Amino acid sequence: MRTLELRDGVVRMIDQRKLPAELVYVEIRDYPTIARSISEMWVRGAPAIGAAAAFGMALAAMQSDATTREDFIQELERVGRELNATRPTAVNLGWAIQRILKKLRAANLSVNDSRALVVAEAQAIAEEDVALNQRMAGFGASLINDGDTILHHCNTGPLATVDVGTALGCIIEAHRQGKKIHVLVDETRPRLQGARLTAWELMQYGVPMTLIADNAAGHYLYRGIATKVFYGADRVAANGDVANKIGSYKLAVVARENNVPVYAVMPTSTIDMSLASGREIPIEERGAEEVTTIDGVRIAPVGVQVGNPAFDVTPNKYLTAIVTERGIVYPPFTENLLRVMDGVE
């Protein structure tokens, strides 16, 4: 089951806003709707957002009326800027767009051949996502022991990628290997990705789990019930600071206080070597209605002031290791991430 795919000129994706009540696919035929699907979180998760942006570029290429190579490239650059503006924190979004534009500029092709190149590159990004997630799952599963209870934040399963998943992919792989594990699933306010999506995915795979309120995480860590913490990332700085769903930093600090290892799992496309530290990572601020309402039902006073950062940054000192498709990276992260990223475009 692919979260999203491009077939016959149409992008078909799961509308994650409908889960867990309904499994609904939407069909998208133009790049402005792709942009809307990203900003309104029909699709979410850094790798899935990257693939969605790539497919948006492909739709724009297929529908372009440009007659010269120069006009075609300028049009795709404009589309790339529009798509890149939808969500500022997830680096995979810009990475996918720039990868396509770099290939396009380097190839001296006709307009028709340029269209085909963009579509092929978008498909390659999606297929590579599946393959690297499978490799990542193997590395991450090796960190999980028989009998572990794993505390997981937000959603990092197949829904957050094209397929397989990042942190949750490691957990599902450990279960597939026959390890007796249990997962504590943070509900992940304000959009409840844990309650709505992670719980649903784990139940599909038959992985034993318990849904908990975000504020209960400290209890399970203090009592020694949670033995490991796994979560994903939306952008990682060169020093190993990790931006992830809001609440990740707090979770990592409490885990360190209770001697519980913390693992962040992401593809190397999520690592932004241009940023020295997490303080340089832009943090998306989302609308007040995500906090003041649940499924359209108001839970806060009208007119209340709201802060709604979508992400926070975990300083590298709270991370035990970072898992990528190229292997497990341990401290010192500044040195070892540089080695892992050597040769990565």
matplotlib code that plots the C-alpha trace (Angstrom):
import matplotlib.pyplot as plt

x = [0.0, 1.7, 1.0, 1.2, 2.0, 2.0, 0.3, -1.1, -0.7, -2.6, -1.2, -3.1, -2.6, -4.1, -5.9, -4.5, -7.0, -9.7, -7.8, -8.6, -12.3, -11.9, -9.2, -9.7, -7.6, -7.7, -6.7, -4.7, -4.2, -2.3, 0.5, -1.5, -3.6, -0.3, 0.8, -2.6, -2.3, 1.1, 0.1, -3.2, -1.5, -3.5, 0.1, 2.7, 5.9, 9.2, 9.9, 6.3, 6.3, 9.4, 7.8, 4.6, 6.7, 8.5, 5.2, 3.9, 6.9, 6.1, 2.5, 3.6, 6.1, 3.5, 1.0, 3.5, 2.8, 6.4, 7.9, 11.6, 13.9, 14.6, 10.9, 10.3, 13.1, 11.9, 8.4, 9.6, 11.7, 8.6, 6.6, 9.4, 9.3, 5.6, 5.8, 8.8, 6.9, 4.1, 6.0, 9.4, 10.8, 10.9, 14.1, 13.0, 10.6, 13.3, 15.7, 13.4, 12.7, 16.3, 17.3, 14.9, 15.9, 19.6, 19.1, 16.9, 19.5, 22.3, 20.6, 20.6, 17.3, 14.3, 11.1, 9.5, 12.5, 12.7, 9.2, 10.1, 13.2, 11.2, 8.6, 11.3, 13.2, 10.1, 9.4, 13.0, 12.7, 9.6, 11.2, 14.4, 12.5, 11.0, 14.4, 16.3, 13.5, 13.9, 17.6, 17.0, 14.5, 17.1, 19.6, 17.1, 15.6, 19.1, 18.9, 15.6, 15.9, 13.4, 11.2, 11.7, 8.9, 9.4, 8.0, 7.2, 6.3, 4.2, 3.9, 6.9, 5.3, 4.5, 2.1, 5.0, 6.9, 6.1, 6.1, 7.8, 8.5, 11.4, 11.3, 8.1, 9.5, 12.3, 9.7, 7.6, 10.7, 11.7, 8.2, 8.4, 11.7, 9.8, 11.0, 8.5, 8.0, 5.4, 4.9, 3.8, 2.2, 2.1, -1.1, 0.9, -1.2, -2.3, -3.0, -3.0, -0.8, 0.0, -3.6, -5.0, -2.2, 0.5, -2.0, -3.9, -0.8, 0.5, -2.9, -2.8, 0.6, -0.5, 2.2, 1.2, 0.7, -0.8, -2.0, -1.0, -1.5, 1.5, 1.8, 2.0, 5.3, 7.3, 5.5, 6.4, 10.0, 10.3, 8.8, 11.2, 8.4, 9.7, 13.1, 13.8, 12.5, 12.2, 11.1, 11.8, 13.0, 12.0, 15.4, 18.8, 21.6, 25.3, 26.0, 23.2, 20.6, 17.2, 14.0, 11.0, 7.3, 6.7, 7.2, 10.2, 12.7, 10.8, 10.6, 14.4, 15.3, 13.1, 14.5, 18.0, 17.1, 15.9, 18.8, 16.6, 18.3, 16.8, 17.1, 16.2, 15.6, 15.7, 17.1, 20.2, 18.0, 16.7, 20.2, 20.9, 24.7, 24.4, 23.1, 25.7, 23.2, 19.5, 19.2, 19.3, 16.4, 13.2, 10.2, 6.8, 4.1, 0.6, -2.9, -4.6, -7.5, -5.3, -5.0, -8.4, -10.5, -10.5, -12.4, -14.0, -15.3, -14.0, -12.3, -10.9, -12.4, -13.1, -10.3, -7.7, -4.1, -2.4, 1.1, 1.4, 4.9, 4.8, 8.3, 11.0, 14.7, 16.4, 20.1, 22.4, 23.5, 20.2, 20.5, 22.0, 22.3, 20.9, 19.8, 20.1, 20.0, 23.8, 24.0, 23.8, 25.6, 26.9, 28.5, 30.5, 27.8, 29.6, 32.5, 30.5, 27.6, 30.2, 31.6, 28.2, 27.2, 30.4, 29.3, 25.6, 24.1]
y = [0.0, 3.2, 6.4, 8.2, 7.3, 8.8, 6.8, 7.8, 11.5, 11.4, 11.5, 9.1, 9.6, 8.7, 11.6, 11.3, 13.7, 11.0, 8.3, 6.3, 6.5, 6.1, 5.0, 7.5, 8.0, 11.3, 11.8, 15.0, 16.3, 19.6, 21.0, 23.7, 20.9, 19.1, 22.3, 22.4, 18.8, 19.5, 22.7, 21.2, 17.9, 15.5, 14.2, 14.6, 13.2, 14.6, 11.8, 11.7, 15.5, 15.3, 12.7, 14.7, 17.8, 15.7, 14.5, 18.1, 19.0, 16.1, 17.2, 20.8, 19.4, 17.2, 20.2, 22.9, 24.8, 26.0, 25.7, 26.4, 24.7, 28.0, 28.8, 25.3, 25.5, 28.9, 27.6, 24.6, 26.9, 29.0, 25.9, 24.7, 28.0, 27.7, 24.1, 24.8, 27.6, 25.2, 23.9, 25.5, 23.0, 19.7, 19.8, 16.9, 19.2, 21.5, 18.6, 16.8, 20.0, 21.0, 17.4, 17.6, 21.1, 20.2, 17.3, 19.4, 22.2, 19.8, 18.0, 19.7, 18.2, 19.2, 20.3, 16.9, 15.1, 17.5, 16.6, 12.9, 13.6, 15.4, 12.6, 9.9, 11.7, 12.1, 8.4, 7.6, 9.7, 7.7, 4.3, 5.2, 6.3, 2.8, 1.1, 3.2, 2.9, -0.9, -0.6, 1.8, -0.5, -3.2, -1.0, 0.4, -3.1, -4.2, -1.6, -3.2, -6.1, -8.9, -7.7, -4.0, -1.4, 1.4, 4.9, 6.4, 10.0, 11.3, 9.2, 7.8, 4.7, 4.0, 6.9, 9.3, 8.0, 6.5, 3.1, 1.2, 4.2, 5.5, 5.1, 3.1, 1.1, -0.1, -1.1, -3.0, -4.8, -5.8, -7.3, -9.0, -10.6, -12.2, -10.0, -9.6, -5.9, -3.4, 0.2, 3.1, 5.5, 9.2, 10.7, 13.7, 16.8, 19.0, 17.0, 13.6, 11.9, 9.2, 8.5, 8.7, 7.3, 5.4, 3.5, 2.6, 1.5, -0.7, -2.4, -3.2, -4.9, -6.6, -4.9, -4.9, -1.3, 1.1, 4.6, 7.1, 10.8, 12.9, 14.0, 10.4, 9.7, 10.8, 8.4, 5.4, 6.5, 7.1, 3.7, 1.9, 0.7, 2.4, 1.0, 3.0, 6.1, 6.2, 9.1, 10.6, 13.9, 16.7, 18.4, 17.5, 20.1, 19.2, 18.9, 16.3, 18.6, 17.2, 19.1, 16.8, 17.0, 19.3, 17.5, 15.5, 17.7, 17.3, 13.5, 13.3, 15.3, 13.1, 10.0, 11.1, 11.9, 8.3, 6.7, 5.6, 5.7, 7.9, 7.1, 9.5, 7.8, 9.6, 9.3, 11.3, 13.6, 14.9, 16.0, 19.6, 20.0, 23.7, 24.4, 24.4, 23.7, 23.3, 27.0, 27.8, 25.5, 27.4, 26.3, 26.3, 28.1, 26.7, 28.0, 28.5, 26.3, 23.1, 23.9, 25.5, 22.7, 19.0, 17.7, 21.1, 21.2, 24.1, 23.3, 26.7, 30.1, 32.3, 34.9, 33.1, 33.7, 30.6, 29.5, 26.5, 25.6, 22.4, 21.3, 21.7, 21.0, 18.3, 19.2, 16.4, 15.7, 14.0, 11.6, 8.1, 7.6, 8.6, 5.9, 6.4, 4.2, 4.4, 3.0, 3.9, 7.2, 7.6, 10.7, 12.8, 13.7, 16.6, 14.3, 11.2, 12.8, 14.4, 11.0, 9.5, 12.4, 12.2, 11.8, 12.4, 15.0]
z = [0.0, -1.2, 0.5, -2.8, -6.4, -9.9, -12.6, -16.0, -15.3, -11.9, -8.4, -6.2, -2.4, 0.9, 2.5, 6.0, 7.4, 7.1, 9.1, 11.1, 10.4, 6.6, 4.2, 1.4, -1.7, -3.6, -7.2, -8.0, -11.5, -11.1, -9.1, -7.2, -5.6, -4.7, -3.0, -1.1, -0.1, 1.5, 3.3, 4.5, 5.5, 3.3, 3.0, 5.8, 6.9, 5.5, 3.0, 1.8, 1.4, -0.7, -3.0, -3.2, -4.3, -6.9, -8.3, -8.3, -10.4, -12.7, -13.1, -14.0, -16.5, -18.2, -18.4, -19.4, -22.6, -22.9, -26.4, -25.6, -23.1, -21.4, -20.9, -19.6, -17.0, -15.9, -15.4, -13.4, -11.2, -10.5, -9.7, -7.4, -5.5, -5.0, -3.8, -1.5, 0.3, 1.5, 4.6, 5.6, 8.1, 6.2, 4.2, 1.9, 0.2, -1.1, -1.6, -4.0, -6.0, -6.3, -7.3, -10.2, -11.2, -11.1, -13.5, -15.7, -16.0, -16.6, -19.5, -22.8, -24.0, -26.0, -24.2, -24.8, -23.5, -20.6, -19.6, -19.6, -17.6, -14.8, -14.6, -14.5, -11.8, -9.7, -10.0, -9.1, -5.9, -4.9, -5.6, -3.9, -0.8, -0.5, -1.0, 1.5, 4.1, 3.8, 4.5, 7.3, 8.9, 9.1, 10.8, 13.3, 14.1, 15.2, 18.0, 19.3, 21.7, 22.4, 25.3, 24.6, 25.2, 22.7, 23.2, 19.8, 19.0, 16.1, 13.0, 11.1, 9.5, 5.8, 5.9, 6.5, 3.5, 0.2, 1.9, 4.8, 7.1, 9.1, 12.9, 12.8, 9.9, 12.3, 14.9, 12.4, 11.1, 14.6, 15.1, 11.7, 12.9, 15.7, 18.5, 21.4, 21.6, 22.8, 21.6, 23.7, 21.2, 22.1, 20.9, 19.6, 20.0, 18.4, 15.2, 17.0, 14.4, 17.0, 18.0, 14.4, 12.3, 14.2, 16.3, 13.1, 11.3, 14.1, 14.4, 10.7, 11.2, 14.5, 16.6, 20.3, 21.4, 24.0, 23.2, 25.8, 26.4, 25.6, 29.2, 30.3, 28.6, 31.7, 33.9, 31.6, 31.5, 35.2, 36.0, 33.7, 31.5, 28.4, 27.5, 24.3, 22.5, 18.7, 16.5, 13.1, 11.9, 9.5, 9.4, 10.9, 11.2, 10.5, 14.2, 14.7, 16.2, 15.2, 14.3, 14.7, 15.7, 18.6, 21.9, 20.8, 22.7, 25.9, 25.4, 24.8, 27.9, 30.2, 28.5, 29.3, 32.9, 33.2, 31.3, 28.3, 24.9, 22.2, 18.5, 15.6, 12.3, 8.9, 5.4, 4.5, 2.4, 5.7, 6.9, 6.0, 6.1, 5.3, 8.8, 11.6, 14.4, 15.1, 16.1, 12.3, 11.4, 10.5, 12.7, 11.1, 13.0, 12.1, 12.6, 16.0, 15.0, 15.4, 19.1, 19.8, 18.0, 17.6, 14.5, 14.3, 17.9, 19.8, 23.1, 24.0, 24.6, 21.6, 21.2, 23.2, 22.1, 20.7, 19.9, 17.6, 16.6, 14.5, 15.5, 18.1, 18.1, 20.1, 20.8, 19.8, 23.4, 24.1, 21.2, 21.6, 17.8, 14.5, 12.1, 8.3, 5.2, 5.3, 8.8, 12.5, 13.4, 16.9, 18.6, 17.9, 15.3, 13.7, 12.7, 11.9, 10.0, 7.8, 7.0, 6.3, 4.1, 2.0, -1.6, -0.9, -3.2]

ax = plt.figure().add_subplot(projection="3d")
ax.plot(x, y, z, "-o")
ax.set_aspect("equal")
plt.show()
